[in-house]
Amino acid sequence: MSEKNLRSFVEKLVLVEKEITSSSRRRCDDAFVLSEFWRDFKAAASLLSREATKLSLAFGKPPLPRDEECKRLVADIDAAVSVIISCFHRLPSDQGRTLLEVVTVAVQKIVTRVRLLFVSLEKGEKFTSTGLVWDACDLLEDLPRDNKQAVLRHLETIAGLVKDALSELEEAQTSQGVLSDFDMDMDDDAQVTEWTEEEKKLVAPCSGLVKGCRSLLKKLRASLIKKSAQENGDLDSLVDILRCLNERYIRVCLESMLLLMFLQQPRMLVSWPA
């Protein structure tokens, strides 16, 4: 297959990637069945994965396939991508903005990796990108199946960040501010001194702030579990609130940890990136 034709297909995939986020969709569809959507979506991803495997095997060793066979292989992948995009557009917005965002990211990743596969083909490189296509298709198995699950997963991600922040603060308190992973980066001639009483007083409020955030997230999760999976508007509003909390609380948590880490090495604050 000519380089011109390969480049043309790559350019087409670039346009598809842009179209995924910019296209409009139906707000509701009374005939839409979520379980059928996932069934067809997974089948389309499996089809694409198989076609990528065929392409990889065809170009894996000499003799390389003839021009007509190349065109057929590319046409099969093009058709498989089209099926995935068609399934994607069936998902109406009333199924929940958070779920739609998750599915959009997954479809973008699939199309991007198919494009990278053909870029490697165009450059005559080995098909290292084939496995990336497989991985992107397999990720559909792990996606939340409705908007409620999508919101819960978003909440759990933030809760994980808060848990890590609290763990770092507790480690700093136990080690008097010298964190093990940070300590390895210290200069050999750096002097480690004990915290002053004023410095120790900072630990409790910082830790209390993070614990308060953790408690709030637990209550939000308990409330969310009681919500109906059909209350998509309320669920998406909760995500908006969580994102606001995430930006503010995580920033405070990180700044608190940085403060505690640098209490004993204040001169290093000068070189810390803003």
Secondary structure, 3 states (H helix, E strand, C coil): CCHHHHHHHHHHHHHHHHHHHHCCCCCCCCCCCHHHHHHHHHHHHHHHHHHHHHHHHHCCCCCCCCHHHHHHHHHHHHHHHHHHHHHHHHCCHHHCHHHHHHHHHHHHHHHHHHHHHHHHHHCCCCCCCHHHHHHHHHHHHHCCCCHHHHHHHHHHHHHHHHHHHHHHHHHHHHCCCCCHHHHCCCCCCCCCCCCCHHHHCCHHHHHHHHHHHHHHHHHHHHHHHHCCCCCHHHHHHHHHHHHHHHHHHHHHHHHHHHHHHHCCCHHHHHHCCC
